[in-house]
Amino acid sequence: MGVRVYEKALHCLRLIPFLLALGGSATALATPSEGTPDQPIRIDSYELGRGLALGDAGLTLGGYATTRYEDLRGDSTRMTLDHLSLMLWWEGSGRLSFFSETDLEEGLATRRQGDEDDRFVALERLYLDYAFADAATLRLGKFLTPIGRWNLVHADPLVWTTSRPMVTDEVFPASATGAMLLGTVPVARHDIDYALFASSGTAWRPKPAEDPFEEVRGLHLDAALGSGLRVGLSMAEFEQEAERDERKRLFGLDVLWRRDNWELTGEGVYRSSSDGAARIVKGGFLQLVAPLGERLFGVGRIEALRLADSDRTSTAWVAGLNFRYRRAISLKAEVLGGQHLPDGSPEGFLASLSVLF
């Protein structure tokens, strides 16, 4: 395995000249004639990554698409159309707004996993917002669970790696169907973003592999502390459909620091259970992004996770590259490894191309 990972790391490093060349080509093709490389790509009045306005009524169509290449341990290589997401939102002149996101997952693949067809049309989000004031908006419907930071960023072109940290995928459902009160309030000269959410009842179109909330109450706070630093706190109490008699309590901490194109992010969670100490889950990750060029970045991440009923801690690491033309186009390549990984966790080489439209 060590030789295989070493070979994959060399393969990832060999992509640097290609990504730099691609960066130059993309800049030449997409930069406006005035020579301002930070301007978004334009097709007539359309701006890539900003959505397409449908008339003058406040309705906008957008989304993203991701193709993915996998060369994982113990498996043959394959390519997939991993996500084709369509977002439709409306913002009128009043206090009411609407947002929806539908995602075709594994739409195309050169090879399916085993005998299963992983294609699924997911309802990621569907909600109405009513803004009572700048500091208070009521959201009703299906929304991303406001725990941590990674889960809320969501779209592939906006995250730094093709893979997702274990702690964001194994500890809580990614979405909830219910109500949320959110806004921003000033506290001691700092702006505090808050999200207070609750759900009771059946989730709208849950994903086949996910155990959705049966009931949940939670709070997420996010504070801008200055000097590029943000700190978040998550708290939630919930039950899930597959384990309705088990009450779980989650506490989480997340941090984000940005300066001069450097970025450091981290999340940690601790989840207790009414079924005792054996069902405790705890873990986290730390990720560093370093600029290597105008649009090329190096990414490194370390992770640890202790799952319920397990006597071993899963550890993982990721080392990769990300070529990003603004926020709209992202080309990623990464090597992954670890020990005692949960079932389904990737180990080997991943690459992807994502476009936000």
N, C-alpha and C positions, 0 to 999 in steps of 0.2 A: 504493500500500500504506500510506503514511503517513497519508492521510486516513481509510482504512478502520480502521486501528488506533486513531486518535484518536476516531472515532465509537464504536468498541467500548469504549474507556476511559470515554467519557461515559455510555454505556449501563450500564457497571458501576457508576459513581458514582451514577447515578439509582436504583440498587437500595438505597442506604443507608436512605432513609426506609421502604421496604418491609420491609427486614430488621429495622429497629428496631421497626416495628409488629408484625411477625410474632413478634419476641422477646417483646413484651408480651403478645400473645395466647397464645403457647405457655406463658408463665409462669403466666398466669391459669388456663389449662386444666389444666396438669400439676402445679402446685405444691400440696402437701398443705395442708389447712385450717390447719395451725399456722403457715403463712407462711414456711417455710424453703425458699428457692428452690434450695438445693443438694441437696435430697432427690431421688432418682430417681423417675421416673414409676411408679405402681403400678396394676396391675389385679388387684384382690383381693390375693393373696399374691405375684403375679408382679411383678418389677421389670424394666422395659424396659432392655435393655443388659446384664443379668446372666444371661440364660438362664433356661429353665424346667426346674425339677427334675422328673424323671420318677420319682415314688415316693420311697422312702427308701433306695435302694440306692446312691446316689452318682452316678447317671446324670443328665446335664443336656443339654438341647437348646437351641441358640442359633444365631446367624448374623447376617447383615446383607443388606440389599437396597439397590441404587443405581439410580436413574434418571438419565439423562444427556442434556443438550441440547447440540448442536454447531452452530456457525455458523463454519465454517473456510474459510480462503482456498482459492479454486478449487473449492469444493464447495457443494452446496445444503444447507440446514439439515436436521437430523434429530434424532429422539429415540429413545433405546433404554432397555430394561431391561438395564443394563450388567452387573450382577452380582446373582445370587440365591444367596447362600452359606448352606449349612446346616452347622453344627458340632455334633458329638456327642462328649461327653467323659464319662469315668468316673473318679472318685476314690474308692477304697474306704478302709477303715481301715488297710490294710497299706501296703507299699512300692510296689505296682504301680499304674499308672494308664494311661489310654488317651485318645487324642485323634484326631479325624478331621474333615476339612473337605472338602466337595464344593461346587463352584461352577458354576452355570449361567451362562455368559458370553454376552452378546448374545442373551438369550432372546427378546426382542421388539424390533422396530425399525420405525420408519416408513419406512425405506429401507435396503436392504442396500448394502454397499460393492461397486460393480461387479456382477459376476455371481456373486460368492462368497457363501455362507452362512456367517457367522462364528459361528453358534451352536455351542457346545462345552461338554460337561459335563467340567469339570476336576477331577481329584483333586489338591487343593492340598496336603493333609497327611493322613498316616495313620501313626501311630506308637504304640509302647508305651514307657513310661518305667518304669525300676526305680531307686528311690532307695536307694543303698547307705548314704548318710549325708547330712546337710545340705549337705555340700560336694561331693557326687559323685552324679550321676544318669546312668544309661545310657539312651540313647534309640535305638531301633531302628525303622526304617521310612522314610517319606518326610517330610521336614521342610523348612522355609524355610532357604535358605542363609545361615548367620551371617556375612555380609560387610556391613560398614557398619551403619547404624541403620534407614534407611527400609525396607529389605526385610523386616525383622523385625516392624515395626509392622503392615504388611500390610493391615489392614481399612480400607476406604474411610472410614467414619465417624471414624477415629482419625488420619487424615492431614489436612493443612491445605488441600491443593489437589486439584482433580479430575485434573490432569495429574501425571505421574510424572517426576522428574528423569532426564535422559538417561543419566547415569552409572550409575543403578540399573537400567537397562533394556537397556543395550547391551553391557555388559562381562562379565557372568557370568550363568549360569542362576539363576533365582529359587529353585529348589528342588533338593534332592539326595536320593537314596535310598541309605541306608546306615546308619552308626552314628555316634553323637555322645556324648561325655562332657561334661557341663556341671555347673556349680555356682558357688558363691561362696566365696572364701577371703580372710581378712584378711592384708594385706601392708602393713607400715609404717603402721599405724593407718588404712589405707584398705581398703574392701571392693572386691575385684576379681572381677567376673563373668567366667567363662571358658567357651568352647565349643570343644572339640577334635573335629573331624569327619573322616570318611573315607567314600568310596564307591568301589566297583569293580563295574561291571556295568551292566545296563540299567536306566534310570529307569522308575518306575512311571507309566504313562499321561502322557507328556510332552505339552505343548501343541503344536499343529501349527506355530506360528510360532517355537517356541523350539528352540535347538540344545542338548540336554541334556548333562550331564556323561557322559563315558565313564569317567573316573577322576578322583578329586579327593582331596586331603588339605589340611586347613586348620585355622586357629586364629583365634579372635576373642577379644579381651580388652576389657573395659569397666570403667573405674575411676571411682568417685565421689570427686572431689577437694575437695568442700566448696564453699560459697557458690553452690550451684546448678549447678556445672560437672561434666560427665562427659566423659571422653575415651576413645575406643575405638581399637583397632589390629586390623587384619585382615591375615592372610597366607594364601595358598593357592597350591597347585601343581596344575594340572589339564590334562586333555585333554577335548575335546568330540567328540561322535559324528561330526559333519560334517568334522572336521579331526583325525583320530586320530593323525596323525604329528607334529602340532605341540604342543609342550610349552609351557604358559603359566605364568608366575609372577606373582602379583598381590600388591601391597602397598597397604594402604589406611589412612586416618586419618579418624576421625569425631569430631565434637564436638557437645555439647548444653549449652546454658546457659539456665536459666529463673530469672526473678525478677519478682514482682509482675505476673504475667500476660504478661510479655514473654518471648519465646523466640527464641533464635538457634541454628540448626543448620547443620552443614556436613559434607560428605564429599568426600574426594579419593582417587583411585586411580591407580596406575601398574601397567600390565601389560606385562611383557616377553615375548618369544617365542623359541623355539629356531630359528625361521626368520629371525631377524635384526632389525635396527633398523627396517626398513620396517613390521614387524608390531607395533610398540609402540603401546599404547593408553594415553592419560592424560587426566585431566579431573577435574571436580568441580563442586560447587554450594555456594552460601551462601544461606540463607533466613532472613528476619526476620519475626516475627509480633508485631504491635503491637495492644494492646487499644484499641478505639474505643468500647466500651460494656460493659454487664454481660456480654453474650453475643456481641457483634459484634467481629470482629478484622480488621485489615488484614494482608495477606500479600504479601511481595515476595521474588522469588528471581532470582538470576543464575546462569548455568551456562556451562561451556565443556567441550568434549570433542573430542579428536583421535583418530579411529578408525584402525584398521590400514589400510595401503596408501592413505592419504589425505594429500594435501599441503595440506589446509586444516583449520582448526579450526572446529568448529561452536560457535556462541554462541547463547544463548537467554535470554529474560527472561520473568518472570511477574509480573503485578500483579492482585490480587484481593481479595475479601471472603469471610469465612467467618462464618456465623451458627451458633453451636453451643449446643444445649441440653444441658449437661453433655457426656458422651461419647456419648450415645445417638442424637442427631439432629444432622445437619450439613447446612446449605444453603450451597453454594459458588457463586461467580461469578468468573470470571477472564478476563483478556486475555493472550494469548501472542504473542510475536514472536521473531525471531532471524534469523541468517544461516547459510547453508550447512548447514541442518538435515538430519539423517539421514532417509531415506525413512520415511514414516509418522509423523513428529513433527508434532504439532498446531500450527497457527498461525492465530490468530483469536480466537474467543470460545467459552468452555466454561462450562457450569453443571451442577450436579448436586445431588440430594437423596439423602442416605444415612441409613438407620436401622439401628442395631445393636439386635438383639432377643435 
